[in-house]
Amino acid sequence: MKEVRTTNPELIKLIRFLKKQSKENNAAVWRKTAEILAKPRRKRVAVNLSRINRYTQKSDIVVVPGKVLGNGVIDHPIIVAAFDFSEKAKEKILAVKGKCLSIVDLAKKYPKGSNVKVIG
C-alpha cells in the first residue's frame, strides 16, 4: 500500500526546519513539535484558548503544533506560536497584550527551546 504524506509545501518546509533546529541545538521541543505536525490531518491538534489559559501563567511561551481556536477566555499575556490561528483567537490574544507568532519565528527566537511549552 502506498504511504500517504502531507502535500502542503509550507508544512513540509516547517517540519524539515524544526528537525534541523532540533539536531543543531539539541532541543527536544522542536523535534516533538515536528513529530506532531507530521501526523495525518485528522489527527492534528486544535486547541481552544480556554485550554491554553488553564495550563499557562503570565509571560509563558507556548507552541501549538496545529490550530489555535477562539473558544474560551484568556486573562493573561502570553506568547503563542502555532501553525494556524482563527481570527477570534488572534483578537483575544492580542487584546490581553499577548503575541501571536509563527512556529518558525519562535524557533528562531528561542533556538534551544528552553521555557517553551507544547500544548496539544
C-alpha positions in Angstrom: 0.0 0.0 0.0 1.3 3.5 -0.9 2.3 5.7 2.0 0.3 8.9 2.1 2.3 12.0 3.0 1.4 15.6 3.5 1.4 17.6 0.3 1.3 21.1 1.8 4.7 22.6 0.8 4.6 25.1 3.7 4.1 22.3 6.2 6.8 20.1 4.7 9.2 23.0 4.9 8.3 23.7 8.5 8.8 20.1 9.6 12.2 20.0 7.9 13.2 23.2 9.6 12.1 22.0 13.0 14.0 18.8 12.7 17.1 20.7 11.7 16.7 23.1 14.6 16.3 20.1 17.0 19.5 18.5 15.8 21.6 21.7 15.7 20.6 22.9 19.1 19.8 19.6 20.9 16.3 20.9 21.6 13.7 18.1 22.1 10.8 20.5 22.0 11.3 21.2 18.2 11.6 17.5 17.4 8.4 16.8 19.3 6.6 19.6 17.5 7.8 18.3 14.1 6.5 14.8 15.0 3.1 16.1 15.9 2.9 18.2 12.7 3.8 15.2 10.6 0.7 13.3 11.7 -2.2 13.0 9.3 -4.5 16.0 9.2 -7.4 14.3 11.0 -5.1 13.7 14.0 -3.6 17.2 14.0 -4.1 19.3 17.1 -6.8 22.0 17.6 -6.5 23.8 20.9 -9.1 26.3 22.4 -7.9 29.4 24.3 -9.6 28.0 27.4 -7.1 25.1 27.5 -4.1 27.5 26.9 -5.4 29.8 29.7 -5.7 26.8 32.1 -2.2 25.5 31.6 -0.2 28.7 31.3 0.7 31.6 33.5 1.6 35.2 32.8 4.6 35.6 30.3 4.7 31.9 29.4 5.8 30.8 25.9 3.6 28.2 24.2 3.8 26.3 20.9 0.7 24.7 19.5 1.5 22.2 16.7 -1.8 22.8 15.0 -4.5 25.4 15.1 -5.5 27.7 17.9 -9.3 28.3 18.2 -11.0 31.2 19.8 -13.3 29.3 22.2 -12.9 30.4 25.8 -11.3 33.4 27.5 -7.6 34.2 28.1 -6.8 36.5 31.0 -3.1 36.9 31.0 -0.5 37.9 28.3 1.5 35.1 26.8 3.4 34.3 23.6 1.7 31.8 21.4 3.2 30.2 18.3 1.1 27.9 16.1 0.7 26.6 12.6 -2.6 28.5 12.3 -4.8 30.8 14.3 -8.5 31.5 14.0 -9.4 35.2 13.7 -11.1 35.2 17.1 -8.2 33.6 18.8 -5.8 36.2 17.4 -8.1 39.0 18.5 -8.4 37.6 22.1 -4.7 37.0 22.5 -3.8 40.5 21.2 -6.5 42.1 23.4 -4.6 40.9 26.6 -1.3 42.2 25.1 -0.1 38.7 24.2 1.7 37.8 21.0 0.9 35.5 18.1 3.9 34.2 16.2 4.6 31.5 13.6 6.4 28.4 14.8 9.4 29.4 12.6 9.7 32.8 14.3 9.5 31.2 17.7 12.2 28.6 16.9 14.5 31.3 15.6 13.9 33.5 18.7 14.3 30.5 21.1 16.6 28.0 19.3 17.3 26.0 22.5 13.6 25.7 23.2 14.1 26.4 26.9 10.9 27.5 28.8 8.7 26.7 25.7 5.6 24.6 26.5 4.0 22.3 23.9 0.2 22.3 24.3 -1.8 19.9 22.3 
